[in-house]
C-alpha cells in the first residue's frame, strides 16, 4: 500500500483548498465546523523511491471556531488561511498562533 487515507472528520466535507505557492498544504472543512490542515510530503527522495516509513500526508493543524458547516476556504499565504461557514462568519487563521482564529468577520447576514 502506498498511502492510507487519513480519517479526520465524522461527516461530509464541503471545502478543500491547496496552498498555491508551495503546493504542500491542503485545508479541508466540513459539516462538523472544524478546519483540518495537512502537509503533503513530496520530497525529492520519495519521488525516486518511495520510503514506506515516511507518511505522505501529515496532519498539521485542527482549528475550531465555526459553529456550523465550513463551506469555503482559501490560502492567503503559506501561513494564513481564511474560511467561511453557514454560521455567517469568515475566520482568518494564522498557523503561527494555532488553536484560535486571528480575526472574525461577522458582517454577513446569511450563510457564506
Residue pairs with C-beta under 8 A, 6 or more apart in sequence:
2 50
2 56
3 56
3 57
6 38
6 57
6 59
8 28
8 36
8 38
8 59
8 62
9 28
9 30
9 31
9 32
9 34
9 36
10 32
11 30
11 31
11 32
12 30
12 31
12 69
13 28
13 29
13 30
13 31
14 29
14 30
14 31
14 69
14 70
14 71
14 72
15 27
15 28
15 29
15 30
15 70
15 71
15 72
15 73
15 83
16 26
16 27
16 28
16 29
16 73
17 26
17 27
17 73
17 74
17 75
17 81
18 25
18 26
18 75
19 25
19 26
19 27
19 75
19 77
19 78
20 75
21 77
21 78
22 78
23 40
23 42
24 39
24 40
24 41
24 42
25 37
25 38
25 39
25 40
25 60
25 75
25 78
26 37
26 38
26 40
26 57
27 35
27 36
27 37
27 38
27 73
27 75
27 81
27 83
28 35
28 36
28 37
28 38
28 73
29 35
29 36
29 66
29 69
29 70
29 71
29 72
29 73
29 83
29 85
30 69
30 70
31 69
32 69
33 64
33 65
33 66
33 67
33 68
33 69
33 70
33 85
33 87
34 62
34 63
34 64
34 66
34 70
35 61
35 62
35 63
35 65
35 66
35 70
35 73
35 81
35 83
35 93
36 59
36 61
36 62
36 63
37 59
37 60
37 61
37 62
37 63
37 81
37 95
38 57
38 58
38 59
38 60
39 57
39 58
39 59
39 60
40 56
40 57
41 54
41 55
41 56
41 57
41 58
43 54
45 51
46 54
46 56
60 95
61 93
61 95
61 98
63 83
63 91
63 93
63 98
63 99
63 101
65 91
65 93
65 100
65 101
65 104
66 83
66 85
66 87
66 89
66 91
67 85
67 87
68 85
68 86
68 87
68 111
69 85
69 86
70 83
70 84
70 85
71 84
71 85
71 86
71 111
71 112
72 83
72 84
72 112
73 81
73 82
73 83
73 84
74 81
74 82
75 81
76 82
76 92
78 95
79 94
79 95
79 96
80 92
80 93
80 94
80 95
80 102
81 92
81 93
81 95
82 90
82 91
82 92
82 93
83 90
83 91
83 93
84 90
84 112
85 91
85 111
85 112
86 111
86 112
87 111
88 106
88 108
88 109
88 110
88 111
88 112
89 104
89 105
89 106
89 108
89 112
90 104
90 105
90 108
90 112
91 101
91 103
91 104
91 105
92 101
92 102
92 103
92 104
92 105
93 101
93 102
94 102
